[in-house]
Amino acid sequence: MKPRSILIAALLIVSLCLEVAVAYDLPPGVVSWSPDRPLSWTDFRGAPPSNVSDLTDAAAIHMSICWPYTYTYQTGAADELVTFESVCVINFMDPSRSWAYGPRMKPETLRHEQTHFNLNEVYRRKVEIALSRLQPVPAMTRSALRQFLGRVADPILDRMVDAQSQYDRETDHGNNAAAQVEWDRKVLGWLQQPSLAP
């Protein structure tokens, strides 16, 4: 299964490929979001772009949301019908694809990246809530189930991309201290009540 991924930098790059997964192991070396495990600069191991000194960004975090799910085959069904059983939505960052520029590695920059990760977690929770409310789902083909789940998750993830872009725009990639404080406060509130996020 390939997760939905975003890289927060000067440009927001998004890719999505949802495939059926009966079991899912996270890629080696990634960091799952946890309230007890804040980011550190050691989580940013990727190489900065060659033009990094010309960028306003001091760092970039590569994050992914994936939603592996389980299903059972319908016995005796000629067209391989499956029944949706459960879903687990995961938010993680990839240190090997996240980078930081040494001269700009400051506590406030790391806090900006942490809020990106927290914002991703808000939308992970929104996807989880939406997908977990789907029961009961009628039996359908594996392809139809994959498309059905994507139609539920995609609009939420599109809003996440918009929110991440708005966050960078309004905070000037963390350079506007007052806007950063406001976004930190707002995102922490959304973590408590994801329904309040746009």
C-alpha positions as CSV (number, residue, x, y, z in Angstrom):
1,M,0.0,0.0,0.0
2,K,1.3,3.4,-0.9
3,P,0.2,6.2,1.4
4,R,-1.0,9.7,0.7
5,S,2.2,11.8,1.1
6,I,2.9,15.4,1.3
7,L,6.2,17.3,1.5
8,I,5.9,20.7,3.1
9,A,8.5,23.0,1.5
10,A,8.4,25.9,-0.9
11,L,6.0,23.8,-2.9
12,L,3.4,21.4,-1.6
13,I,3.8,18.0,-3.4
14,V,1.0,15.5,-3.0
15,S,0.7,12.0,-4.3
16,L,-2.0,9.4,-3.6
17,C,-2.2,5.7,-4.4
18,L,-4.6,3.7,-2.3
19,E,-4.4,0.0,-2.7
20,V,-6.1,-2.8,-0.8
21,A,-4.1,-4.0,2.2
22,V,-5.0,-6.8,4.5
23,A,-1.9,-6.0,6.7
24,Y,0.3,-3.0,6.6
25,D,3.8,-2.5,8.0
26,L,5.1,1.0,8.1
27,P,8.2,1.6,6.0
28,P,11.4,1.2,8.1
29,G,12.7,4.2,9.8
30,V,9.6,6.4,9.7
31,V,8.3,8.3,12.7
32,S,4.6,7.8,13.6
33,W,2.9,10.8,15.1
34,S,2.5,10.5,18.9
35,P,1.7,13.1,21.6
36,D,4.5,11.7,23.6
37,R,7.1,11.8,20.9
38,P,7.8,15.3,19.5
39,L,10.0,15.8,16.5
40,S,13.7,16.5,16.9
41,W,16.3,17.7,14.4
42,T,17.6,14.1,14.2
43,D,14.3,13.3,12.4
44,F,15.4,15.5,9.4
45,R,18.0,13.4,7.6
46,G,17.4,14.1,4.0
47,A,19.6,16.3,1.9
48,P,18.5,19.9,1.5
49,P,17.9,21.1,-2.1
50,S,20.9,22.6,-3.8
51,N,19.3,26.1,-3.8
52,V,18.4,26.0,-0.1
53,S,20.2,29.2,0.7
54,D,17.8,31.0,-1.7
55,L,14.6,29.6,-0.1
56,T,12.6,31.0,2.7
57,D,12.2,27.5,4.1
58,A,14.5,26.4,6.8
59,A,13.3,22.8,6.7
60,A,10.8,20.5,5.0
61,I,8.9,17.6,6.5
62,H,7.7,14.7,4.4
63,M,4.5,13.3,5.9
64,S,2.1,10.6,4.9
65,I,-1.4,9.4,5.8
66,C,-2.4,5.9,4.9
67,W,-5.4,3.9,5.7
68,P,-4.8,0.1,5.4
69,Y,-8.1,-1.8,5.9
70,T,-9.2,-5.4,6.2
71,Y,-11.9,-7.2,4.4
72,T,-13.1,-10.8,4.0
73,Y,-14.0,-12.6,0.8
74,Q,-17.6,-13.6,0.3
75,T,-17.7,-17.4,-0.1
76,G,-19.3,-18.7,-3.2
77,A,-19.4,-15.3,-4.9
78,A,-18.4,-15.6,-8.6
79,D,-17.1,-12.0,-8.9
80,E,-14.9,-12.0,-5.8
81,L,-17.1,-9.9,-3.6
82,V,-15.5,-8.7,-0.3
83,T,-16.9,-7.3,2.9
84,F,-15.2,-4.4,4.5
85,E,-14.2,-5.1,8.1
86,S,-12.0,-2.4,9.7
87,V,-9.6,0.4,8.9
88,C,-6.6,1.9,10.7
89,V,-5.5,5.4,9.7
90,I,-1.8,6.2,10.2
91,N,0.1,9.5,10.1
92,F,3.9,9.3,9.9
93,M,6.9,11.3,8.7
94,D,9.8,10.0,6.7
95,P,13.2,11.3,8.1
96,S,15.0,10.2,4.9
97,R,12.9,12.5,2.8
98,S,12.7,15.4,5.4
99,W,15.5,17.9,5.5
100,A,16.7,20.9,7.5
101,Y,19.2,23.6,6.6
102,G,21.9,23.8,9.3
103,P,22.3,27.6,9.6
104,R,18.5,27.9,10.2
105,M,17.9,25.0,12.6
106,K,16.3,27.0,15.4
107,P,13.8,25.9,18.0
108,E,11.1,28.1,16.4
109,T,11.7,26.3,13.0
110,L,11.3,22.9,14.6
111,R,8.1,24.1,16.2
112,H,6.8,25.2,12.8
113,E,7.5,21.7,11.4
114,Q,5.9,20.1,14.5
115,T,2.7,22.1,13.8
116,H,2.8,20.8,10.2
117,F,2.9,17.2,11.7
118,N,0.2,18.1,14.2
119,L,-2.0,19.5,11.4
120,N,-1.5,16.2,9.5
121,E,-2.7,14.4,12.6
122,V,-5.9,16.5,12.8
123,Y,-6.8,15.3,9.3
124,R,-5.7,11.7,10.0
125,R,-8.3,11.8,12.8
126,K,-10.9,13.3,10.5
127,V,-10.3,10.5,7.9
128,E,-10.4,7.9,10.7
129,I,-13.7,9.2,11.9
130,A,-15.2,9.3,8.4
131,L,-14.0,5.8,7.5
132,S,-15.0,4.2,10.8
133,R,-18.6,5.5,10.4
134,L,-19.0,3.5,7.2
135,Q,-20.4,0.3,8.8
136,P,-22.2,-1.5,7.4
137,V,-20.7,-1.4,3.9
138,P,-22.5,-3.8,1.4
139,A,-20.4,-6.5,-0.2
140,M,-18.6,-5.2,-3.3
141,T,-15.6,-6.0,-5.4
142,R,-12.1,-5.2,-4.1
143,S,-11.8,-2.5,-6.7
144,A,-15.1,-1.0,-5.9
145,L,-14.3,-1.0,-2.2
146,R,-11.0,0.8,-2.8
147,Q,-12.7,3.5,-4.9
148,F,-15.5,3.8,-2.3
149,L,-13.0,4.4,0.6
150,G,-11.1,6.8,-1.6
151,R,-14.2,8.8,-2.3
152,V,-14.7,9.2,1.5
153,A,-11.1,10.1,2.3
154,D,-10.1,12.2,-0.7
155,P,-12.2,15.3,0.1
156,I,-10.8,15.4,3.6
157,L,-7.2,15.0,2.4
158,D,-7.8,17.7,-0.2
159,R,-8.9,20.0,2.7
160,M,-5.7,19.0,4.6
161,V,-3.5,20.1,1.6
162,D,-5.3,23.4,1.6
163,A,-4.9,23.9,5.3
164,Q,-1.2,23.0,5.1
165,S,-0.7,25.6,2.3
166,Q,-2.7,28.2,4.2
167,Y,-0.6,27.5,7.4
168,D,2.6,28.1,5.5
169,R,1.2,31.2,3.7
170,E,-0.1,32.9,6.9
171,T,3.0,32.1,9.0
172,D,5.4,32.8,6.1
173,H,6.9,29.4,6.7
174,G,7.2,30.1,10.4
175,N,8.9,33.5,9.9
176,N,5.8,35.4,11.2
177,A,6.0,34.8,15.0
178,A,2.6,36.2,15.8
179,A,0.8,34.1,13.1
180,Q,2.8,31.0,14.2
181,V,1.6,31.4,17.8
182,E,-2.0,31.6,16.5
183,W,-1.7,28.6,14.3
184,D,0.0,26.6,17.1
185,R,-3.0,27.4,19.3
186,K,-5.6,26.6,16.6
187,V,-4.0,23.3,15.6
188,L,-3.8,22.1,19.3
189,G,-7.5,22.9,19.6
190,W,-8.3,21.0,16.5
191,L,-6.4,18.0,17.8
192,Q,-8.8,18.0,20.7
193,Q,-11.8,18.5,18.4
194,P,-11.0,17.6,14.8
195,S,-14.5,18.5,13.7
196,L,-13.6,22.2,14.2
197,A,-10.9,22.0,11.5
198,P,-12.0,23.1,8.0
